[in-house]
Amino acid sequence: MATKTFLRAALILAVMAGPVWGQVEEVVEVDELDISNFPGALVEDVVVPVPSEVFMVLDKLGDPDWGAELYEGEYSGYTDRTQLALVFGTAVADGFVAVQAKDRAGIQRLGREVLRLGEAIGIRDAVVGHCNSIIESANDEDWKSIRRELDRTQSTVRTTMERMRDEDLAQAVSIGGWLRGTEVITSLITGAYSKDKAELLSQPDLVAYFGRSIDDMDEDVKGNEKMVAVGEGLEIIRKLMDNGDEVLDADEVTEMQEVCARLLGLVRESGSGGGEVGGGGA
Amino acid sequence: MLFLVVGIVGLGAPEARAILDEAHTFAMEAAVPAVGQGFTVREDYWSGEIKSGEPKLIKHQLFKGNEYWFWLGSSYDGTKPEVKIYDEDGKLVQVEATKEAHMAAARVLPPETGTYFIHVVVESAKKGEKVDWALAYGYR
């Protein structure tokens, strides 16, 4: 392929075997891709990682206090569809946190809340099966099945919204989920900072993608005051992340946590919201 | 088109009657051994049509500390998919790869957290023929 440079190095290794000299040929293939001159198409669709992809790494790096990260507030009082979509994303992410905390009662409550949110958005039929599975799997403490079902729920909701030509709201679900997941991650890292953990926040391309998604939304969605605030906050986060190859230091992680927490506060606030979003001490 | 069954393609050609999600079925078949080893398969995946022999590149965020498998499937007759994983500098980072008729896979242990590039190509008997493809991934 024209874009790829195959550097084939033949290493001739002289190996002494007993009194006899033999030759063993070892072929080392180095395959490189010139990404800036790639002749094919770049796929524009993005699959957003689920929170548990990062949560699992945090588990490997230490013993996070997942119980301290549980959200026990309400998910009610919302009528605006943009806000509902954002909140739906946060609720699914809350489910992933509850799984990490092995909070059986919390997961069952979330299963019911997700159904209620689905009803409010008008996609009850699409989520009811998933919610029942979540509740049943929580009874069995089958954490892996719950993770899978949460992923399915989010996927089904976005797919259903896309079919209803609500692509912007489908994107809002992803953004809400990412925001809540990142708030938890930054909170845990702030509590016990290490460079290995902070490296998990190196996601500038993903955040830039969210920013572009918001820019491309219809005016009624991107002009929604919650979404405006989220867009501004994401830009602050992107700038924090986009610092070359440097891993974020403890102060930067704290700043990111504050931005995420403030955005989530706005997203979850029933009634009117929005307003200015800034990083603490920025 | 992401996540979705895209529809019926090329009704005139018998081999092209497949809905695009059949490619995902092959990708999932490739995933079976990894699922048995504890990998969690993501629900979301990439799919669409691709011209035989013409590569596509997919950007994706990976996290150091996880292990990933990417599975590529194509349902059309005689297709031979191939998947490779590169870092942002274009360096091949996969540690294992397999390929056979209709499916291919690559495993990666990301050396750093960041953006990676998944290179997919599907060869079929006729160069330039449009074929289906689906790429899924799992992690542990």
HADDOCK unambig.tbl for C-alpha pairs under 7 A between the chains (distance, minus, plus):
assign (segid A and resid 31 and name CA) (segid B and resid 91 and name CA) 6.81 0.50 0.50
assign (segid A and resid 31 and name CA) (segid B and resid 92 and name CA) 5.77 0.50 0.50
assign (segid A and resid 32 and name CA) (segid B and resid 90 and name CA) 5.40 0.50 0.50
assign (segid A and resid 32 and name CA) (segid B and resid 91 and name CA) 4.94 0.50 0.50
assign (segid A and resid 32 and name CA) (segid B and resid 92 and name CA) 5.93 0.50 0.50
assign (segid A and resid 33 and name CA) (segid B and resid 90 and name CA) 4.49 0.50 0.50
assign (segid A and resid 33 and name CA) (segid B and resid 91 and name CA) 6.49 0.50 0.50
assign (segid A and resid 34 and name CA) (segid B and resid 90 and name CA) 5.86 0.50 0.50
assign (segid A and resid 35 and name CA) (segid B and resid 90 and name CA) 5.96 0.50 0.50
assign (segid A and resid 40 and name CA) (segid B and resid 54 and name CA) 6.28 0.50 0.50
assign (segid A and resid 40 and name CA) (segid B and resid 55 and name CA) 5.18 0.50 0.50
assign (segid A and resid 40 and name CA) (segid B and resid 56 and name CA) 5.31 0.50 0.50
assign (segid A and resid 41 and name CA) (segid B and resid 56 and name CA) 4.98 0.50 0.50
assign (segid A and resid 41 and name CA) (segid B and resid 57 and name CA) 6.33 0.50 0.50
assign (segid A and resid 42 and name CA) (segid B and resid 56 and name CA) 5.79 0.50 0.50
assign (segid A and resid 42 and name CA) (segid B and resid 57 and name CA) 4.76 0.50 0.50
assign (segid A and resid 42 and name CA) (segid B and resid 58 and name CA) 5.99 0.50 0.50
assign (segid A and resid 43 and name CA) (segid B and resid 56 and name CA) 6.64 0.50 0.50
assign (segid A and resid 43 and name CA) (segid B and resid 57 and name CA) 5.94 0.50 0.50
assign (segid A and resid 43 and name CA) (segid B and resid 58 and name CA) 5.15 0.50 0.50
assign (segid A and resid 45 and name CA) (segid B and resid 2 and name CA) 6.24 0.50 0.50
assign (segid A and resid 47 and name CA) (segid B and resid 44 and name CA) 6.43 0.50 0.50
assign (segid A and resid 47 and name CA) (segid B and resid 45 and name CA) 6.73 0.50 0.50
assign (segid A and resid 54 and name CA) (segid B and resid 63 and name CA) 6.92 0.50 0.50
assign (segid A and resid 57 and name CA) (segid B and resid 65 and name CA) 5.50 0.50 0.50
assign (segid A and resid 57 and name CA) (segid B and resid 66 and name CA) 6.33 0.50 0.50
assign (segid A and resid 151 and name CA) (segid B and resid 43 and name CA) 6.23 0.50 0.50
assign (segid A and resid 152 and name CA) (segid B and resid 43 and name CA) 5.81 0.50 0.50
assign (segid A and resid 155 and name CA) (segid B and resid 43 and name CA) 6.56 0.50 0.50
assign (segid A and resid 155 and name CA) (segid B and resid 44 and name CA) 6.34 0.50 0.50
assign (segid A and resid 159 and name CA) (segid B and resid 3 and name CA) 6.68 0.50 0.50
assign (segid A and resid 159 and name CA) (segid B and resid 4 and name CA) 6.82 0.50 0.50
assign (segid A and resid 199 and name CA) (segid B and resid 113 and name CA) 6.22 0.50 0.50
assign (segid A and resid 200 and name CA) (segid B and resid 63 and name CA) 6.23 0.50 0.50
assign (segid A and resid 200 and name CA) (segid B and resid 113 and name CA) 5.89 0.50 0.50
assign (segid A and resid 202 and name CA) (segid B and resid 113 and name CA) 6.25 0.50 0.50
assign (segid A and resid 202 and name CA) (segid B and resid 114 and name CA) 5.83 0.50 0.50
assign (segid A and resid 203 and name CA) (segid B and resid 61 and name CA) 6.98 0.50 0.50
assign (segid A and resid 203 and name CA) (segid B and resid 114 and name CA) 5.98 0.50 0.50
assign (segid A and resid 205 and name CA) (segid B and resid 115 and name CA) 7.00 0.50 0.50
